Amino acid sequence: MSGPDADVTNQERNRRFVIEHFDEFVNNKDVDAVIRNMSEDFYDHDGPGGKPTDRAGDRTMMEQMLQLLPDLRVEVVDSLAEGDKVMVRNIWTGTHAKTGERMEFHGFVLWRLAGGKIVERWATVTPLSELAAEKLDW
């Protein structure tokens, strides 16, 4: 299919792909989703600690988050797609493994896709002051 309808179809496909990635990677705790869903040269502009990283860094970050918040969940509240990009607003919740404290944080994430894979990510996430004392290697 070509023309405007093809763009809408690709945009919707990308939007659904990103939502499914969140579900696999976070809610289903499938850290290998990064291998399936992200390109080999994936670049995260806003990785852990605000520093750029790659898909291995994102995998490590999620492994550590799941140790701290074993019941971690993410809900995609809003999602928009335009061209090769998808923007989502999400709410993360979880219970701290050591303290039992319930936590919630919010984020906006912009993803760029190419060739059926996620190739770039930009993110803004509300700070988690409750985790400031944790020693995280990401």
N, C-alpha and C positions, 0 to 999 in steps of 0.2 A: 504494500500500500504506500502511496506517496501523497504529498500535499499536506494540508493542515491536519487532516484526520490522523495521519501517521504520527505526527508530532504529539498529538493528544494521547494516542495509544502508548507511545514510548514514555511520555511523561507519567502516565498512570502506572505503567509497568515499573518504572523507576521508583515512584512513590511507594508502591506496594512492596517492592524489593527492600527498601530501607526499613519499612515497618516490620517486615518479616525478619530482617537482620537483627533489629532490636529484640524481637521475641526470641530468636534462637540464641543469640549471644548473651543476653541478660536473663530473661525470664526462664529459659530452658537450661541456662548455665552451660551452654555448649561453647567453650572457649575456642574450639577448632572452627567455629563459624568464620573467623577472620581469614582462614586459609581458603575456604570456599567462596566467600563473599567479597574479599578485598583483593585487588590486583597485587602482583608481586612487588611492584614499585609504589604501593600505596604510601601516601604522605599525609600524616596528621599534623596540621599546622598548630594545633592547640592540644597537644598530648598532656599527659600527667605533669602537674606542676607548671603548666603553661608552656612547656618546651616541646618542640617538634619531635615526632617519633615515627616509627613505621608500624607495620601490622604486628610484629613480634612485641613491640612496646605496648601496643593496645591489648594484646593477649595477656601479657604480664600484669598490666594494670587491672584487668578484669579478674584474674586469678587472685590478686591481692584484695580487691574489693569484695570478692565472694568469701574470702577468709574472714574479713572484718564484718561483713553484712551477709551472712549465709542465706538469708531469705530475700535478698535484693530483688526488686521488681522495678520495671519501668513501664509507664503508660504513655503512649504517644497521644497527646491531647489534640494537637493540630498538626496538619502536614500540608505542604504546598509543593508543587512541582512546576518548574519552568525550564525549558531547554534541557540541559544535561544535569541540572541541579535539583536537589530536594531539600526543603527546609522543614524541620520538625520542632515542635515545642513539646517537652516531655516533663513528667513528674516521676522522680525516683523515690522509692521507699524501701526501708529495711530496718532490721533490728541489730544493734551493735552486739557482736558475739561476746564481748567481755563485760559490758555494763547492762545489757538488756534494754538499753535506751532505744526507743523508736525514733527513726530519723526520716526526714523528707528533704529533698533538694530538687531544684528545677533547672532545666537547661533548654538552650536553643542550639540546634546543630544543623549546619549546612553541609551537605554531602554533594560531591560531584561524581558522576558515574560515566564510564566509558567501556564499551565492549562487554556489557552485562556484569560489570564489577564496580565496586566502590574504589575510586582512585584518589580522592582527597576528602579531608574532613576539617571543618572549622567549628569550634564550639565555645559557648559561654555557659558556665555552670555556676549556680550560687555556691558560695564557699561553705564547706562543711566544718564549722568551728569545732564540732564535737570530735573530729578526726585529726585535729591539728597536732595532737601529742603523739600520734601513731608514726612509727618509722616505716615509711613506704619507700620502696626502691624505684618507684616510677615517677 
